[in-house]
Amino acid sequence: MKTATTTNALNTDIYSQVENRLRQERERIYAEIHAYPPPIPACDAQFNYLIEKRALVTQELSQVRAIGTLPDSPERNAAALRQLVKTSEILSKSVKVHLLEALAQ
């Protein structure tokens, strides 16, 4: 049987995992943008895709930080994390599965 403290610790660990995965992806995207060879035409589909991904990862990181500021309610925090993981356009499918399994425990 999970106690509130155990659930909070689990949520905190998963919260950290989600935030770390998103930060790693942000750094990868930033590095790819930085290394993109100039000149970059406005119609460059790959570069524009990277710019879109940069915006998405920033948005998802903001959502994670918002979850971190929710009042201390393990169930509400877990539900918010679950929803973010499910709808993430940045996290890979395998990462989503791993995180959702951890949240279900």
Backbone torsions as a table, in degrees:
resi	resn	phi	psi	omega
1	MET	NA	128.8	-179.4
2	LYS	-83.4	137.3	174.0
3	THR	-94.4	169.3	178.2
4	ALA	-60.8	-37.7	179.4
5	THR	-65.4	-42.7	177.9
6	THR	-63.0	-44.0	179.2
7	THR	-63.8	-42.6	177.8
8	ASN	-61.2	-43.0	179.7
9	ALA	-64.1	-41.7	178.2
10	LEU	-63.1	-47.1	179.4
11	ASN	-61.5	-40.8	179.3
12	THR	-63.0	-42.4	178.5
13	ASP	-63.3	-45.9	-179.7
14	ILE	-67.8	-40.8	175.7
15	TYR	-54.6	-47.3	179.7
16	SER	-63.1	-40.4	178.7
17	GLN	-62.3	-44.9	180.0
18	VAL	-62.5	-48.5	-179.3
19	GLU	-61.3	-43.3	179.5
20	ASN	-64.2	-42.9	178.4
21	ARG	-60.8	-42.9	-180.0
22	LEU	-67.7	-39.5	177.2
23	ARG	-63.2	-42.8	177.9
24	GLN	-60.9	-43.1	179.7
25	GLU	-66.3	-39.0	177.4
26	ARG	-60.5	-45.4	-180.0
27	GLU	-63.3	-38.9	178.3
28	ARG	-63.9	-44.1	-179.9
29	ILE	-64.8	-45.5	179.0
30	TYR	-60.0	-41.7	179.2
31	ALA	-64.3	-39.7	179.4
32	GLU	-66.2	-41.1	177.7
33	ILE	-64.4	-45.5	-179.0
34	HIS	-61.2	-36.9	-177.2
35	ALA	-86.0	-3.4	-176.7
36	TYR	-63.7	129.3	-175.8
37	PRO	-72.7	130.6	175.7
38	PRO	-80.6	165.7	-7.5
39	PRO	-75.6	152.4	-178.0
40	ILE	-111.1	109.0	178.2
41	PRO	-71.2	152.0	-178.5
42	ALA	-60.6	-23.9	-177.5
43	CYS	-94.2	10.6	-179.7
44	ASP	-69.4	104.6	-173.8
45	ALA	-63.1	-41.2	-178.8
46	GLN	-65.6	-43.7	179.6
47	PHE	-65.6	-42.9	178.3
48	ASN	-62.7	-35.3	176.0
49	TYR	-63.0	-43.0	178.2
50	LEU	-62.6	-39.3	178.5
51	ILE	-64.4	-41.4	177.0
52	GLU	-63.3	-43.2	178.8
53	LYS	-63.4	-37.9	178.0
54	ARG	-60.8	-43.2	178.2
55	ALA	-65.2	-41.8	179.7
56	LEU	-64.0	-44.4	-178.8
57	VAL	-66.2	-36.6	176.6
58	THR	-64.0	-42.3	178.6
59	GLN	-63.5	-44.5	-179.2
60	GLU	-67.6	-36.4	175.6
61	LEU	-64.2	-37.8	176.3
62	SER	-62.9	-39.6	178.5
63	GLN	-64.9	-40.8	178.3
64	VAL	-62.3	-45.2	179.9
65	ARG	-63.4	-35.6	177.1
66	ALA	-64.8	-39.6	177.2
67	ILE	-62.3	-38.1	179.6
68	GLY	-65.0	-18.5	-179.8
69	THR	-100.3	2.7	177.8
70	LEU	-65.1	149.9	174.7
71	PRO	-56.3	154.1	-174.4
72	ASP	-67.2	91.3	175.7
73	SER	-137.6	100.5	-175.9
74	PRO	-54.0	-41.0	-178.5
75	GLU	-66.9	-43.6	-179.7
76	ARG	-67.6	-41.6	178.6
77	ASN	-64.0	-42.9	178.5
78	ALA	-63.0	-41.3	179.1
79	ALA	-64.2	-41.7	179.5
80	ALA	-66.3	-42.2	177.0
81	LEU	-62.9	-44.4	179.4
82	ARG	-57.7	-46.6	-179.1
83	GLN	-63.9	-42.8	179.0
84	LEU	-62.4	-45.8	-179.3
85	VAL	-62.3	-45.8	-178.9
86	LYS	-59.5	-39.9	-173.4
87	THR	-95.7	-1.7	-177.4
88	SER	-59.4	134.9	174.4
89	GLU	-98.5	-2.5	-177.7
90	ILE	-101.9	-44.3	-177.9
91	LEU	-68.2	139.6	178.7
92	SER	-71.3	163.0	179.6
93	LYS	-60.3	-42.1	-178.5
94	SER	-66.0	-37.8	177.2
95	VAL	-66.7	-41.7	178.0
96	LYS	-58.9	-46.7	-179.8
97	VAL	-59.3	-47.4	-179.4
98	HIS	-59.5	-47.5	-177.7
99	LEU	-67.5	-40.8	179.2
100	LEU	-65.9	-37.4	176.4
101	GLU	-63.5	-42.3	179.5
102	ALA	-64.9	-38.4	178.5
103	LEU	-69.4	-27.4	-178.4
104	ALA	-76.9	-16.4	-178.0
105	GLN	-74.1	NA	NA
